Amino acid sequence: MFKTARIAALLLLLILAGGKTWFSQKHSTSWSVPLYVAIHPASGDNSTKTNRYIERLRSSDFEAIEAFMATQARTYGVSINQPVSFYLAEPLAEHPPAQPDRSSLLSIMLWSLKFRLWSWQTRKNSTQAGADIHLYVLYYDPDSTPVLQHSIGMQKGMAGIVNAYGDRRYTGKNHIVMTHELLHTLGASDKYDVDTGIPEFPEGYAEPEKQPLYPQRYAEVMGGHIPIDANTKKMPENLRQVIVGWHTAREINWVPDL
């Protein structure tokens, strides 16, 4: 009986959170006012170096993403001067739920519900509780954790988990990953092959009409990499080497449906 009541309570919380999410999603791609994005930092490895990095973070550290979104929006005729505004929340008291087994659809679905509930409960007590989008950024020392887990952005729940490096040398690459996951929360889809990471043509190319096609000069933000040829790619260094392509712009309502 207790278990049934507990499940019912969890479902009710998700329904309430889902109602707010629906309104947030409609608002998020109207582009009538700036979107309020909260960054919730946490130390993924609890190292002294990473903790020191987080202590020095400021909201101004994310201005490059704000500028990138503003520049790209103008390319598509979006009139708002600043599409997104970033604010730094206090460090997380606990980490998000561990990522699921990606080979199991059921595990992914259960994790999604668990993460959305965790996010809803976490943001309630945050100094940035009123944000439209919440990005939970787990920082790691690149010297001890050179390879990071896959980051996740979810439109349902308007939240994402970003695995990033707690080192100023990686600021540009961190910004690319944050922007990619931010756009996931707005409805943008991945545009690369999940097995190889190679951008898909033409959706995942920044300049699909370029002649000669290779090498590409930029990465499409949801394609993730710069195609050097049909089977070779490289990671951009910063957002100056990244473009929001037409297909992504359409997904986030920068280009109206035909």
LUMDO-530117 format. One line per field, with one value per residue: x, y, z of N, C-alpha, C, O in turn; residue number from 1. Coordinates in steps of 0.02 Angstrom, whole numbers. Last residue first. Example, Ala and Ser with C-alpha at 12.3 -4.5 7.8 and 13.67 -1.06 7.14 Angstrom:
LUMDO-530117
npx c(642,660)
npy c(-112,-284)
npz c(354,390)
capx c(684,615)
capy c(-53,-225)
capz c(357,390)
cpx c(645,660)
cpy c(2,-165)
cpz c(394,390)
opx c(670,712)
opy c(57,-166)
opz c(402,423)
loba c(2,1)
This chain:
LUMDO-530117
npx c(387,416,545,691,700,652,733,730,791,922,954,952,1051,1171,1268,1444,1611,1726,1698,1689,1836,1893,1812,1883,1870,1858,1832,1758,1749,1854,1832,1702,1708,1572,1433,1309,1260,1338,1451,1613,1701,1757,1786,1903,1755,1682,1755,1600,1465,1344,1354,1429,1410,1321,1217,1134,1167,1281,1328,1491,1545,1533,1513,1387,1300,1332,1244,1156,1029,906,827,747,804,892,988,1048,1122,1212,1286,1335,1418,1513,1569,1622,1726,1808,1848,1910,2024,2108,2050,1968,1877,1779,1616,1461,1302,1136,990,817,677,583,615,739,896,1062,1214,1379,1474,1620,1788,1955,2046,2060,2178,2186,2063,1956,1786,1619,1458,1323,1165,1062,898,794,731,743,705,809,937,960,857,754,709,806,786,662,688,793,728,635,722,786,680,645,767,777,673,723,843,794,723,826,991,1110,1146,1111,1113,1210,1156,1071,1183,1256,1223,1234,1314,1353,1228,1226,1249,1162,1145,1023,987,965,971,890,772,748,814,876,979,1082,1040,1078,1218,1234,1175,1253,1378,1351,1325,1449,1528,1485,1520,1585,1494,1465,1616,1728,1808,1762,1797,1937,1943,1892,1994,2104,2059,1921,1796,1751,1654,1586,1466,1353,1224,1168,1017,953,818,797,726,572,535,555,485,543,499,361,347,421,345,228,283,333,216,174,278,260,140,183,278,195,118,216,245,123,116,224,173,62,125,199,96,42)
npy c(1288,1360,1486,1477,1467,1351,1247,1187,1285,1277,1150,1176,1277,1280,1381,1349,1374,1436,1511,1424,1319,1214,1067,911,836,689,585,542,642,764,846,923,966,913,932,949,1053,1157,1120,1190,1252,1220,1061,1028,983,1033,1169,1227,1212,1174,1152,1208,1131,978,898,890,819,718,707,694,551,466,330,303,406,533,686,780,786,921,1044,1083,1146,1058,1060,1181,1144,1056,1149,1234,1146,1116,1244,1273,1179,1233,1352,1305,1235,1309,1312,1172,1059,1008,927,868,920,885,991,1036,1032,934,884,906,879,829,762,700,554,571,610,579,618,643,700,814,878,867,912,964,960,1061,1067,1192,1235,1365,1470,1501,1514,1473,1512,1467,1321,1241,1190,1114,986,943,941,849,732,719,699,580,489,491,444,316,254,261,187,63,32,22,-12,39,132,135,309,408,444,597,736,758,886,1022,1123,1297,1419,1477,1605,1634,1697,1723,1724,1822,1983,2048,1981,1947,1838,1814,1726,1799,1822,1701,1711,1816,1759,1645,1708,1781,1675,1614,1713,1723,1645,1715,1792,1719,1634,1527,1496,1377,1292,1283,1220,1096,1052,1043,950,848,794,758,849,980,1082,1218,1261,1395,1440,1554,1626,1700,1860,1857,1795,1665,1549,1442,1448,1439,1302,1255,1303,1230,1104,1117,1123,992,918,943,875,746,723,720,608,508,512,470,340,284,292,210,87,73,62,-60)
npz c(-2170,-2010,-1991,-1900,-1767,-1707,-1691,-1817,-1896,-1851,-1898,-2034,-2050,-1911,-1821,-1817,-1754,-1719,-1611,-1505,-1521,-1591,-1657,-1694,-1856,-1961,-2103,-2210,-2304,-2223,-2116,-2029,-1864,-1754,-1721,-1769,-1701,-1759,-1886,-1895,-2041,-2161,-2238,-2370,-2464,-2571,-2666,-2616,-2501,-2454,-2317,-2198,-2084,-2081,-2045,-2160,-2273,-2182,-2012,-1941,-1852,-1747,-1762,-1704,-1735,-1847,-1815,-1760,-1634,-1636,-1534,-1426,-1323,-1271,-1374,-1346,-1233,-1292,-1369,-1270,-1200,-1300,-1318,-1193,-1187,-1284,-1218,-1099,-1077,-1000,-875,-815,-792,-929,-916,-953,-919,-929,-936,-965,-992,-981,-1136,-1196,-1127,-1154,-1094,-1135,-1103,-999,-1056,-1035,-937,-786,-745,-823,-817,-685,-719,-679,-732,-734,-780,-833,-859,-918,-854,-676,-544,-462,-424,-300,-272,-236,-359,-421,-365,-412,-550,-555,-512,-616,-723,-682,-685,-820,-874,-819,-886,-1018,-1006,-972,-1089,-1183,-1160,-1193,-1101,-938,-881,-764,-597,-558,-515,-349,-227,-218,-341,-313,-365,-537,-651,-801,-966,-1085,-1260,-1361,-1374,-1468,-1581,-1715,-1830,-1952,-1951,-1898,-1769,-1712,-1711,-1616,-1501,-1479,-1454,-1337,-1247,-1250,-1193,-1063,-959,-863,-796,-683,-634,-542,-437,-387,-492,-472,-348,-383,-469,-379,-286,-342,-367,-490,-523,-439,-522,-561,-653,-739,-815,-927,-994,-1151,-1188,-1284,-1400,-1442,-1432,-1371,-1238,-1227,-1245,-1136,-1028,-1042,-1016,-885,-811,-833,-775,-641,-626,-661,-562,-449,-481,-476,-340,-288,-338,-270,-140,-145,-169,-50,43,0)
capx c(364,397,476,666,730,604,725,707,720,884,950,908,982,1148,1202,1387,1547,1731,1713,1627,1793,1926,1827,1844,1909,1831,1878,1770,1689,1831,1892,1720,1722,1641,1484,1350,1232,1337,1381,1571,1668,1792,1741,1881,1805,1648,1744,1635,1532,1347,1341,1427,1400,1376,1269,1110,1194,1272,1286,1431,1552,1538,1577,1442,1312,1325,1305,1164,1097,926,873,717,759,835,946,1004,1071,1160,1255,1289,1362,1471,1538,1567,1670,1776,1815,1850,1970,2131,2039,2034,1890,1845,1663,1526,1361,1196,1042,876,717,618,568,685,828,1016,1144,1334,1431,1558,1727,1897,2053,2002,2160,2247,2081,2025,1837,1686,1505,1389,1204,1117,947,835,694,772,660,751,915,957,915,790,662,801,848,671,632,803,785,611,676,824,716,596,739,825,669,659,845,838,688,776,924,1086,1118,1138,1088,1183,1206,1072,1124,1260,1229,1246,1266,1373,1275,1195,1282,1172,1170,1062,996,920,1006,961,792,758,782,827,914,1091,1034,1007,1186,1260,1150,1182,1370,1369,1274,1391,1543,1464,1479,1624,1526,1416,1571,1679,1825,1760,1727,1910,1968,1856,1927,2107,2075,1992,1811,1804,1642,1650,1483,1418,1234,1223,1054,987,857,791,784,613,508,607,448,557,571,393,313,442,414,225,249,379,260,132,267,321,143,129,299,248,85,182,297,148,65,226,236,53,78,234,141,0)
capy c(1306,1302,1463,1475,1526,1404,1290,1149,1270,1340,1162,1125,1291,1267,1349,1382,1338,1386,1547,1439,1366,1238,1139,949,863,748,614,495,604,729,857,869,993,914,921,899,988,1148,1135,1135,1259,1269,1112,1021,971,1021,1098,1193,1235,1192,1094,1236,1204,1018,908,923,888,765,684,733,589,537,358,255,390,460,649,774,771,850,1026,1041,1186,1075,1000,1177,1196,1029,1090,1260,1178,1063,1209,1314,1175,1169,1354,1347,1200,1292,1368,1198,1113,1009,976,847,934,869,949,1029,1091,952,871,956,853,885,750,748,591,540,624,563,645,617,635,773,842,884,862,979,922,1053,1042,1150,1220,1306,1432,1496,1538,1429,1524,1540,1355,1274,1225,1184,1023,950,981,918,758,729,756,642,500,511,509,368,261,292,258,98,39,75,-31,-17,157,89,241,396,415,524,707,749,816,984,1072,1228,1392,1457,1552,1652,1647,1755,1687,1765,1934,2064,1991,2018,1842,1867,1701,1770,1877,1718,1661,1822,1822,1637,1662,1816,1726,1577,1691,1775,1613,1664,1822,1719,1690,1538,1556,1436,1308,1308,1289,1137,1063,1084,1018,863,820,716,779,946,1032,1183,1231,1348,1433,1490,1630,1641,1816,1883,1862,1714,1607,1452,1447,1504,1348,1239,1327,1303,1117,1107,1182,1048,914,968,946,778,726,770,673,523,528,536,388,288,327,281,114,77,119,0)
capz c(-2237,-2051,-1987,-1969,-1797,-1727,-1632,-1759,-1906,-1843,-1826,-2007,-2065,-1978,-1816,-1848,-1753,-1773,-1673,-1541,-1486,-1530,-1657,-1646,-1801,-1929,-2055,-2155,-2289,-2283,-2157,-2076,-1930,-1778,-1670,-1802,-1682,-1687,-1871,-1872,-1976,-2119,-2212,-2301,-2411,-2508,-2652,-2670,-2515,-2525,-2361,-2266,-2079,-2110,-1996,-2099,-2268,-2238,-2067,-1956,-1915,-1731,-1783,-1698,-1664,-1840,-1828,-1833,-1655,-1636,-1587,-1479,-1363,-1229,-1364,-1405,-1228,-1247,-1401,-1321,-1166,-1272,-1374,-1219,-1139,-1297,-1284,-1097,-1112,-1068,-920,-834,-746,-898,-941,-925,-959,-891,-965,-924,-1006,-920,-1082,-1205,-1135,-1150,-1111,-1104,-1149,-1018,-1018,-1077,-1004,-823,-715,-814,-878,-700,-703,-701,-690,-764,-724,-855,-807,-934,-905,-744,-596,-470,-493,-307,-300,-182,-315,-440,-354,-340,-524,-577,-475,-548,-724,-689,-623,-769,-894,-799,-814,-1001,-1027,-926,-1026,-1190,-1135,-1235,-1164,-988,-888,-831,-643,-561,-547,-421,-247,-157,-323,-329,-316,-474,-613,-731,-920,-1033,-1197,-1355,-1332,-1464,-1512,-1697,-1764,-1948,-1973,-1965,-1818,-1718,-1753,-1685,-1529,-1494,-1509,-1398,-1259,-1275,-1262,-1110,-1011,-898,-855,-738,-631,-595,-475,-343,-481,-535,-355,-334,-495,-439,-264,-336,-300,-461,-539,-451,-472,-565,-587,-737,-752,-921,-933,-1109,-1178,-1229,-1387,-1452,-1459,-1442,-1253,-1218,-1291,-1203,-1037,-1050,-1079,-940,-813,-854,-847,-673,-612,-699,-631,-454,-475,-540,-388,-271,-357,-344,-158,-130,-219,-114,47,0)
cpx c(291,370,464,594,711,637,684,695,692,809,910,900,935,1073,1176,1323,1492,1665,1719,1639,1733,1881,1855,1862,1865,1881,1849,1815,1697,1772,1884,1782,1741,1646,1557,1411,1266,1309,1371,1499,1632,1763,1780,1832,1869,1697,1717,1708,1563,1416,1345,1415,1393,1359,1329,1165,1179,1200,1279,1394,1487,1546,1587,1510,1371,1345,1290,1231,1100,999,896,763,730,783,884,962,1022,1105,1199,1251,1310,1409,1490,1531,1610,1717,1777,1812,1906,2075,2062,2022,1958,1853,1729,1579,1422,1256,1098,927,781,661,604,632,778,946,1104,1263,1387,1520,1668,1834,1994,2003,2100,2231,2143,2045,1906,1736,1575,1436,1272,1160,999,887,728,728,685,706,854,933,905,851,698,755,839,733,641,750,796,667,649,778,754,630,689,798,717,653,780,841,730,739,876,1016,1094,1106,1128,1165,1173,1122,1128,1194,1228,1254,1285,1321,1294,1249,1246,1201,1181,1081,1039,925,960,1001,867,783,799,789,858,1025,1041,996,1112,1225,1171,1153,1296,1359,1287,1334,1484,1478,1454,1585,1568,1447,1522,1635,1776,1771,1720,1837,1941,1878,1887,2038,2075,2002,1885,1824,1692,1636,1550,1425,1299,1232,1108,1028,886,841,768,673,546,581,497,514,587,464,345,410,438,295,246,347,308,173,224,312,204,130,246,271,137,149,267,201,89,177,241,115,69,189,177,44)
cpy c(1289,1326,1402,1449,1532,1470,1353,1193,1233,1328,1225,1133,1240,1276,1341,1344,1382,1346,1500,1482,1383,1282,1160,1023,907,774,679,522,559,686,823,889,936,947,928,883,931,1081,1114,1160,1194,1274,1159,1076,1008,1014,1089,1215,1193,1216,1110,1179,1236,1092,948,940,921,762,738,705,628,581,431,286,341,440,574,742,760,843,954,1023,1147,1116,1017,1113,1191,1080,1064,1203,1203,1092,1155,1279,1213,1157,1290,1345,1241,1261,1354,1253,1143,1071,972,891,910,878,938,985,1092,1014,883,946,910,860,814,737,639,585,583,570,632,645,603,704,798,844,890,926,933,1020,1022,1132,1172,1297,1365,1454,1532,1450,1481,1559,1430,1312,1266,1224,1097,993,994,963,832,758,771,703,566,529,535,437,315,303,294,172,78,86,28,-38,101,106,199,322,398,499,631,725,812,909,1036,1177,1321,1432,1539,1592,1675,1701,1729,1728,1874,2011,1999,2029,1910,1871,1752,1747,1852,1773,1676,1774,1830,1701,1655,1772,1762,1626,1653,1756,1664,1632,1772,1745,1686,1598,1570,1501,1370,1332,1322,1210,1107,1101,1065,936,832,737,732,872,1002,1131,1191,1325,1379,1489,1560,1645,1756,1836,1897,1786,1663,1506,1460,1505,1417,1286,1314,1332,1192,1123,1178,1111,970,968,978,854,759,779,729,591,546,559,460,340,336,321,189,108,129,63)
cpz c(-2247,-2118,-2031,-1966,-1871,-1746,-1649,-1698,-1845,-1851,-1812,-1932,-2033,-1987,-1887,-1830,-1783,-1780,-1732,-1604,-1531,-1488,-1590,-1652,-1758,-1878,-2026,-2099,-2228,-2261,-2224,-2118,-1976,-1846,-1692,-1760,-1720,-1665,-1798,-1866,-1958,-2048,-2166,-2283,-2426,-2450,-2581,-2671,-2571,-2545,-2436,-2316,-2148,-2103,-2022,-2050,-2200,-2262,-2120,-2016,-1927,-1792,-1762,-1713,-1655,-1769,-1819,-1849,-1730,-1655,-1579,-1535,-1422,-1266,-1323,-1404,-1286,-1235,-1356,-1355,-1216,-1238,-1349,-1277,-1166,-1249,-1298,-1163,-1114,-1110,-991,-886,-756,-853,-903,-957,-921,-938,-916,-958,-964,-928,-1016,-1152,-1143,-1166,-1104,-1131,-1110,-1066,-1043,-1033,-1050,-894,-750,-785,-871,-762,-721,-676,-718,-714,-751,-794,-835,-879,-918,-790,-667,-528,-510,-378,-301,-207,-262,-393,-366,-325,-449,-548,-491,-505,-655,-688,-626,-704,-843,-816,-789,-926,-1008,-942,-975,-1125,-1140,-1215,-1211,-1055,-937,-840,-709,-613,-546,-449,-323,-172,-259,-304,-335,-426,-548,-694,-850,-982,-1150,-1288,-1320,-1426,-1506,-1626,-1734,-1882,-1964,-1994,-1889,-1770,-1764,-1732,-1602,-1524,-1528,-1460,-1326,-1291,-1292,-1182,-1063,-955,-894,-802,-689,-581,-532,-382,-437,-526,-419,-338,-448,-466,-324,-315,-289,-390,-506,-463,-490,-509,-588,-665,-760,-857,-921,-1052,-1134,-1220,-1330,-1446,-1476,-1474,-1325,-1245,-1288,-1255,-1108,-1062,-1093,-1007,-872,-860,-873,-749,-646,-689,-675,-526,-481,-538,-456,-321,-344,-368,-233,-151,-209,-168,-20,0)
opx c(263,335,497,583,715,606,682,651,635,769,868,845,883,1036,1160,1324,1492,1665,1718,1594,1728,1886,1843,1921,1815,1929,1818,1833,1647,1748,1903,1783,1791,1597,1599,1438,1254,1332,1392,1488,1622,1797,1830,1835,1888,1683,1727,1722,1554,1425,1349,1460,1355,1303,1381,1162,1207,1173,1273,1425,1433,1553,1644,1559,1401,1399,1241,1269,1052,1028,904,742,693,726,829,907,961,1047,1144,1192,1250,1354,1434,1470,1553,1666,1721,1751,1852,2080,2037,1988,2001,1837,1735,1587,1434,1259,1107,911,798,682,651,606,776,937,1111,1254,1359,1531,1666,1829,1982,1966,2089,2266,2152,2045,1914,1729,1590,1452,1278,1187,982,918,695,693,653,673,848,912,848,893,676,761,863,732,629,765,807,655,642,794,754,613,690,806,700,630,783,843,704,724,885,985,1061,1046,1173,1196,1116,1130,1181,1153,1203,1287,1344,1289,1256,1307,1236,1181,1204,1038,1084,875,920,1057,905,811,857,737,798,1015,1011,949,1085,1205,1131,1111,1279,1335,1242,1300,1471,1444,1409,1615,1585,1429,1536,1618,1783,1747,1676,1819,1924,1837,1851,2024,2050,1958,1910,1865,1677,1609,1569,1395,1299,1247,1094,1070,850,899,729,670,550,602,483,506,640,486,356,443,472,303,259,379,322,166,236,337,200,124,263,282,124,151,289,203,77,192,260,109,68,212,186,32)
opy c(1300,1376,1392,1394,1586,1523,1402,1178,1246,1358,1227,1125,1259,1283,1391,1283,1443,1291,1523,1489,1358,1284,1128,1040,935,740,718,485,540,693,849,941,902,956,947,827,873,1053,1061,1217,1150,1296,1139,1131,1020,1036,1130,1275,1132,1239,1064,1160,1284,1114,950,992,974,707,797,683,599,641,455,269,340,456,556,767,735,886,929,989,1175,1122,993,1112,1196,1061,1051,1209,1195,1066,1149,1285,1190,1129,1292,1338,1214,1261,1385,1241,1140,1127,937,891,930,846,975,946,1141,1044,846,995,956,823,850,706,620,645,563,539,669,691,543,656,751,783,931,899,913,1048,973,1176,1117,1346,1314,1409,1556,1408,1455,1615,1455,1334,1321,1285,1139,1032,1049,1018,873,804,829,753,604,579,593,484,354,356,350,215,121,144,78,-79,114,97,223,278,377,529,602,696,857,873,1023,1188,1287,1426,1585,1535,1731,1665,1764,1704,1875,1995,1960,2082,1928,1905,1735,1749,1879,1770,1666,1793,1849,1697,1659,1795,1772,1619,1658,1779,1650,1597,1784,1724,1653,1612,1621,1553,1412,1385,1381,1256,1152,1158,1122,978,826,704,674,837,999,1137,1135,1366,1325,1533,1513,1665,1761,1779,1958,1830,1704,1509,1487,1555,1449,1307,1356,1378,1214,1154,1228,1149,995,1013,1032,892,796,835,780,628,594,617,505,380,389,377,227,149,186,111)
opz c(-2301,-2123,-2081,-1940,-1900,-1741,-1611,-1657,-1824,-1815,-1767,-1905,-2007,-1938,-1920,-1824,-1776,-1807,-1789,-1645,-1587,-1426,-1539,-1653,-1781,-1859,-2062,-2053,-2197,-2205,-2276,-2150,-1964,-1881,-1651,-1762,-1705,-1615,-1777,-1844,-2000,-2002,-2136,-2309,-2483,-2394,-2537,-2676,-2573,-2602,-2476,-2353,-2156,-2114,-1989,-2016,-2184,-2272,-2104,-2065,-1925,-1786,-1759,-1680,-1601,-1746,-1786,-1891,-1760,-1688,-1524,-1582,-1463,-1245,-1338,-1431,-1276,-1228,-1381,-1368,-1206,-1245,-1373,-1283,-1161,-1268,-1322,-1163,-1129,-1171,-1038,-936,-712,-873,-853,-1018,-864,-991,-868,-1003,-932,-879,-998,-1125,-1102,-1215,-1055,-1183,-1058,-1070,-1101,-980,-1098,-909,-744,-799,-910,-761,-766,-621,-775,-662,-787,-760,-857,-856,-928,-768,-713,-558,-566,-389,-303,-166,-245,-389,-328,-277,-426,-523,-446,-466,-636,-656,-577,-672,-824,-776,-745,-904,-983,-898,-939,-1108,-1105,-1250,-1261,-1064,-971,-810,-712,-666,-535,-413,-357,-135,-246,-252,-370,-444,-508,-706,-841,-957,-1170,-1262,-1274,-1444,-1536,-1612,-1729,-1879,-1969,-2055,-1935,-1810,-1818,-1787,-1644,-1569,-1587,-1512,-1366,-1341,-1352,-1228,-1102,-996,-952,-857,-739,-523,-566,-362,-449,-549,-419,-332,-470,-483,-320,-325,-233,-358,-494,-420,-548,-456,-613,-621,-785,-846,-905,-1061,-1087,-1242,-1328,-1483,-1520,-1535,-1340,-1273,-1339,-1302,-1138,-1101,-1149,-1050,-904,-908,-928,-783,-675,-737,-722,-549,-514,-588,-489,-342,-385,-413,-257,-175,-258,-207,-43,-37)
loba c(258,257,256,255,254,253,252,251,250,249,248,247,246,245,244,243,242,241,240,239,238,237,236,235,234,233,232,231,230,229,228,227,226,225,224,223,222,221,220,219,218,217,216,215,214,213,212,211,210,209,208,207,206,205,204,203,202,201,200,199,198,197,196,195,194,193,192,191,190,189,188,187,186,185,184,183,182,181,180,179,178,177,176,175,174,173,172,171,170,169,168,167,166,165,164,163,162,161,160,159,158,157,156,155,154,153,152,151,150,149,148,147,146,145,144,143,142,141,140,139,138,137,136,135,134,133,132,131,130,129,128,127,126,125,124,123,122,121,120,119,118,117,116,115,114,113,112,111,110,109,108,107,106,105,104,103,102,101,100,99,98,97,96,95,94,93,92,91,90,89,88,87,86,85,84,83,82,81,80,79,78,77,76,75,74,73,72,71,70,69,68,67,66,65,64,63,62,61,60,59,58,57,56,55,54,53,52,51,50,49,48,47,46,45,44,43,42,41,40,39,38,37,36,35,34,33,32,31,30,29,28,27,26,25,24,23,22,21,20,19,18,17,16,15,14,13,12,11,10,9,8,7,6,5,4,3,2,1)
